[in-house]
Amino acid sequence: MESSVVTTPEFVTERKNVKDYVGVYAAGFAMGSADVVPGVSGGTVAFIVGIYEELIGSIRAIGRPVFWSAVIGMRWRDALRLINLLFLVTLGAGILSAILILAPGIEWMLINQPIIIWSFFFGQVVASITVVAPRVKIWSISRWVALALGAVGAYFLVGLVPVQTPETWWFLMLSGAIAICAMILPGISGSFILVLLGKYQFFINAVNQRDLVSIALAGIGALIGLVSFAQVLSWLFRRYHDLTVAALTGLMIGSLRKVWPWKETLQTMIDRHGVEAPLVERNIIPPLTVGNAFNFEILYALAAALLGVAVVLLVERIAMARNNH
């Protein structure tokens, strides 16, 4: 069978040696480091290191007819070139490495220092809101309405969704599919989406315990999300950029309810490991004193939140400096 000639897509950066791909791996490690904590977007990091357009182009190519035409025609070399496979595999290896290295420390903090780690996450989300909102070029009435609807909807949604969401195969796949879409939305964290779905700590534990079934289900969902939802989100950004950003900003504002560090447990349940876990919680204001002494936990939490703010703002500043050159 005669093979038609397929040229290298214009979004692909030419790489000739191992050193070039070491750079791609390092970029993936940086993205994974960002994505493993709620508040920092791997998409923003992709902007910083200059691979965002190549990443989006490679992902979108998987869903295009020309790729599947090459697959059906068994023109494997053309198919691999169209989706920039070596780039995606190298980048994915970097992301996975970061997750495996950082997940144990985060799980330890969630168990032993929950106030501090959630304060850090809270600061990151607050800073992300200030970073994302200015991307709306003109704040018209419709965009303010989109922001308000997003904020109110998210506020009530995260209040209705219990901490212990289903651990069935379909929900794990759904979680992976929705969270992975954050990769193509600079400023929106995939881990933050998992927090909203009540699956952040679950997947951190799954990585540390090498729960391959749960990880595989999330991975399948992520692949489906990249190929399908990414097309829709990309279209929304191209056609209704400001309206979409306004709604996402509102979502983040309303979702701060979920990452507030101080909570009172109203109802518990026994999870699949036989451990008592919170089911229904409400946010509370921390006491200023413990006994007769000042509650220094407040200062530690404030420092952690400010550190979270600083991390996000630093990443954004580097991104802006790079884009201006």
N, C-alpha and C positions, 0 to 999 in steps of 0.2 A: 504494500500500500504506500502510495506516495505521500510524504509528509509535507504539509504546508509550512512555510517559514514563519516563525513567530519571533518578533523582535523583543528585546528586553523592554519591559514597561518603563515609561519615563520617570516614574516615582522611585525606581530602584537606583541605589547608589552603587557604583562599581567598586568592588573590593578584589584585590589581587593577591593578598598574602594573609598569613595567619595573624599578623599584628592588627590588621583591619578588623578581623573577627573577634580578637581579644577586646577591642574597643566596644564591639556590639555586646559581648558578654558582660562587660563592665556596665554598660548602659542598662542592660537587663537587671543586673544586681541592684543598681540604684533604683530602678522602677519597683523591684520586688521589696526593697527596704521601705519605700514609700507606701506601697499598697498594703503592707502587713499591719499598718497602724491606721485607725480611723482618722480622717481629717486631711491627709496628704494624698494627692492624686498622682498615680503613676503616669497619667496623661500629661500632667504638668512637667514631670521629670523628662518625659519623652520630648517635650518642647525644648527644655533646657539643653539636652544633649544633641538636639538637631535631628531626631529620627521620627518625629511625629507623623509627617506626611508619608514617609515610607512605610511606617507601621500601619496606618489607616489604609493606604493603597493596597498593601499586601493582604490585609484582612478582607477588604471588600472584593478583591479579585477571586476569592474562594467562591463567592456566590454569583459570579458572572458566567454567562453562557459560553464565552470563549474558553474558559478553563475547563468546563465540563465537556465541551466539544473535544478538547484535546485528550481528556481522560477516556471518553467513550471511544475515541479513535486510537487509544493506546499510544499516544504520542507523549510518553512520560517525561521526556526531557523538556518539551514545550510546556507541559502542565506545571512541572516544578519551577520552571523559569517564571511563569506567569504569576505564581503566588509567592515567589521569592523565598522558597522553602528554607534554604540554608540560613538566611537572615532570621526568619521566624524561629527556627529550632535553636539557634545560638542565643537569641534574645530570651526565649523561653527558659533555656537552661540557666541563664543568669537570674531570672526572676525566681525560679524554683530554688536555686541555691540560697538566695537571700531569705526566703520564707523558712527553709529548713534550719538556717542558722539563727534567725531572730525569734522564731516562734517559742522556743523553750523559755527564754527570758520574759517574754510578754505573758505567757501563761503563769509563770511564777508571780509576776506582779499582780495579775488579776486575782490570784488566790490570796496572796500575802499582803499586798498593798493596794487594794482596790480603789481607795479614795485618791491616792496619788496618781495612779495610771489613768483613771477616768478624768481627773482634773487636767492631765496632759492632753487627753483626747478632746476634752471640752474646749480647751484653748485652741487646739488645732482647727476645730470646726468653726469657732468664732472667727478666727483669722481667715479661714477659707471663704466665709461669707463676704468679708470685706474685700477679698481678692476677686471673687466671681461677680459680685454685683456691678462693679464699674464696667464690665464688659457689655452691659446694655448701653448702647450708644445714646438713645433717647428714651427717657422714661415717660411714655404716653400713659393715658388712663388705662388702656387695655393691658399694659404691662404691669401697672400697679395692681390691677385686679388679678392678674395671673400670679403675682407674688403673694397677694393676700390669700388667694384660694389655696396656693401651695402650702403656705405657712399654717393656715387653719386646718387644712386637710391632714397635713403631716402631724400636727399637734394631737389631734384626736385619734389618728390612726395608730401612732406609737403608744397611745394610752390604752387602746383597745387590744393591741397585739400582746399576748402574754410573753414573758421572758422565755418560757419553754415552748417553742413552736414545734410542729410535728417533725419527727426524724424519719419519716417515710421516704422512700426512694424518689418520689415525684417532687417532694418539697426540697430535698437536697439538690436535685437537678435544677429546680426553679431558682433556688438561691444562687447557684453557680451562674446560671444564665443571666440573672438580673445584675449580680455584682460585677461580672466581667464587663458589662457595658460601660461601667465607670471608667474603664481604661481609655475609652475614646472620648471622654468628657473631662477635659482639663479642669481641675478645681473640685471634681466630685470623686470621693474616695470609694473604692470598691469595698474596703473593709468597713467603712461607715454604713454602706448599704447592708452588709451582713449584720451589723449591730442592730439596725432597724428591723431586720427579719428575725432577730433573736438567735442568730447562728454564728456569731463571731467567735465566741469562746468555744463553741462546739467544734468548729473547723480548726482552731488553734490546737485544741486537744487531739483532734484526728490526725493532724500533721505530726505532733509529738509522739503519739501512740502508734504511728504508722498504720492507721485505719484505712487500708487501701480501698476498701469497698466504698466508704463514704467519700474519700478523695476522688475515686474514679467517677462516682455519680456526679459530683460537683464538676469534674472535668468535662464530662459529656454535656452537662447543661451549659458549661462555659463555651464549649465549641458551638453548640446550637445558638447560643446568644450572640456570639461573634458573627456568625454567618447570617443570622436573620435580624435580630434586634439592631445590630450595628448598622444595617442598611437603613432602617427606619429612623434611628437617631441621627444618622449622618444627613438624611434627607431633611429632617426637621431643622437641623442646624443650618443647612444651606438655605432653606426656604423661609423659616421663621426663627432666625437666630435669636433676636432680642426677646421675643416672647418665650422661647424655650429657656433661655438663661434666666429670665425673671421668675419663671415657674420653679426652676431648679433652686434658685436662691431662696424662694419661699419655702421649699421643701426642707432645705438645710436649717432655716430659722426655726420652723416648727419642730424639727427633729431634735433640737437642743434639749427638749424635754427628756429624750431617751438617754442622753449621755451626761446628765447632771450627776455629779459624784455622790451626793448624799441622798440616800433613800431609806425609807422605812418599809420593811417587809410586812405585808398584811396577810398574805396567804402563801403557803409553801406546798411543794409536792416532792415526791421521790422520783429522781431521774432514773435513766436506764442503768446507771452504775450503782443504784441503791443509796445514793447520797441525797440528803435533803437540799432542795434548791428553791430559790424564790420563784413564785408564780405571779403574784400580784404585788406591786410595789407603788409607793407614792414618794414624790420628791419632798424633802424637808430642808429647812434652814439649819445649818450646823450650830450647836450651842457655842457661845463665846467662851464658856468656862467648863472645865471638867473638874468636879470637886471644888476646890477653892483656887485652882490655878487656871491661867489662860490656856485656851485650847490651841496649842501650837500646830495642831493638824491643819488648821485653817491657813496658817502661813505657808506650810509645806505644800498644801494644795494650790495656793495662789502662785507660788514659785513654779510648780509643775505646769500650771495653766499658762503662765507667761512664757515658759520655755516652749510649750506647744505653739503659742502665737509666734514666737521668734523663729521657730523652724519653718513654718509655712511662709512667713514674710520674707525670710532669707531665700527660700527656694524661688519665690515669685520675683524677687529683685534680681536674682541671677538670670532668670528667664527673660525679664524685660531688657536687661543689659545685653544679653545675647541677641535678642531680636532687633535691637537698635543698631547692631554692628552689621 
